[in-house]
Amino acid sequence: MDRKHACLARAAACRERAEADTQNHDYWMEEAIRWLDIAQGSTGPVAVTFEAGDQQSLLIMEKSGHLSEGTVPR
């Protein structure tokens, strides 16, 4: 996954969260817009966290396209 697609995936996740969390809909839509802006620009490294089951993971996309992966302690 390249940097642009990582940002687009994060924007999609924020839009889904906006639909599910109506109380904070505006916040999540602003986050989605921010990730879309990042996907279109070249603002440097991007860190994306996501949850799978009971583990939270972290992806860091460097500007060079290098992808680092790890887990985030809870």
C-alpha positions, 0 to 999 in steps of 0.5 A: 500500500502506498502513501496515497492509498493509506491516506485514502483508506484512513479517510474512508474509515473516518467517513464510516465512523461519522455515519456510526457516531452521529453525535461526533459526525462533524468531527469525523467528517473533518478528519476525513477531509484532512486525510483526503488533503494529506493524500493529495499533498506531500506533507511527509510521513503519515502514521495510521492506527487501526484495530483488529480484534483486541490489538491495535496496529500502527502503520507509518508511511514514509515520504519515500514510500517505505512502510513500517508496521508495529503494534501499539501497547494498550 
